[in-house]
Amino acid sequence: MKAIKHIAVALAFASAAALAQSATELRIGVEAEYPPFESKSASGQLQGFDIDVGNAICSKIKVKCVWVENSFDGLIPALKARKFDAIHSAMNITEERGRTIAFSDPIYSVPMQLVARKGSPITPTVAALKGKHVGVLQGSTMETYAKARWAGSGVDVASYADQEQVYADLQAGRLDASLQESQQAIAGFLSRPAGKDFGFAGPAVEDAKIIGPGIGIGLRKNDEALRKQINQAIAQLKADGTLEGIARKYFQVPVISKTAP
Amino acid sequence: MIDILNEYWKAYLFSDGTRWSGLVVTLWLLAISVAIGFVMAIPLAVARVSSNKWVSRPVWLYTYVFRGTPLYVQLLLIYTGIYSLSFVRSTSLLDAFFRDGMHCAILAFALNTCAYTTEIFAGAIRATAHGEVEAARAYGMSKFTQFRRIILPSALRRALPGYSNEVILMLHCTSVAFTATVPDLLKVARDVNSATYQSFEAFGLAALLYLTVSFALVWAFRQAERRWLAFQRPLGK
């Protein structure tokens, strides 16, 4: 009995060691309900921008990508519990998350822009927005940004439970503008009949502290070697234009982060 | 847990930094909608028990519709549905009212709780002892005086236990207010959840606060019952 126990323990250690050293596959956690970044095709295959980018990175560092689906708010706990080794699920690099996990260099960032009725004089400045009603999605970076930068200066920032409602109220005239990711605005509103009288109002908003440097791959803090490998791969894929090519498949707005900090 | 409390206690209780939020909004929604519902329910309950079909049927229809559809749907209809009608937006008074999510939430909640309260009060009025009404009539009281002096004071007292349930259910119903962009207690909990990913603590705090308010309501109604339902208490207590 004791012998069996010893063997079992030995085996467990051996397999753990094997996992740690022979990284022939990279298990990546993803929440597949967020097109065009990640979603499932009709046949159940994962597809989307993050999936293509992840696969490109895997082939650069010569490992096999194994995608593991997980709910978004469970991604960080699962990463720490070693259910997978990396997160690539349109996750913004933020200070708050940075306290728990490490991030690769930013790969891309999705610009956020105001949408308003065509011909409206609105721009993303406090002066232009004073007294106006701006809609944002609850719990989003846009909400944090609008509250921190605008709400204190006489701009009415209304949070909504879902983005469709924001567009509905924008159309109904309850809102003067809405702040969301530019790509979301094109796909979800501006390209549809309902959004034909609306357009982007002013340039994308920028804020290093709230919006952060962009979206990157989340990793455990002690996996420094893997982080270096992935950063190298990202830099190469940016330099040879692979990422730009993939991005053009999915987005009508430029997304790839220019420089590695 | 401590970090959530440190960072968000204000948002949970009264303010997110720029406007009212959390518990204060929830309590305000509850107080105003229950108050409006109560005041409107008394005449409606009297109409509901009227023997005149032209008076009682419309009230029956109103309570049937509002008790037969989910509050969530009613709120969506009032907030999104009504404001999408162009004549509402072009009438300045209606536009000013329906533009604000808070107004829409209060209207929906008040109409909803009023429907339930009407039925509770109407039931109590129907259960008034025949003898009491006959005695009032024998004194030569008019219909109005009968209601004012005899039927309503007794019916409202007997409706207290049922009514306290309705108020507590209404407290729980206010958690759909965020559908109309009103930053109530649950909205703050959702914010904290999406900011910290500490779901148990985020929603647990909200649950604790709801529980505290429920306890306070139960206590208050118990006091009210001791005072106004004393005649129904067993002897020697």
Interface residues (C-beta under 8 A of the other chain):
Chain A: D73 I76 P77 E96 Q138 G139 S140 E143 T144 K147 A151 G152 V157 A158 S159 Y160 A161 Q165 A168 D169 A172 G173 R174
Chain B: D16 G17 T18 R19 T80 Y83 S84 R89 R99 G101 F178 T179 T181 P183 K187 R190 D191 N193 S194 A195 T196 Y197 S199
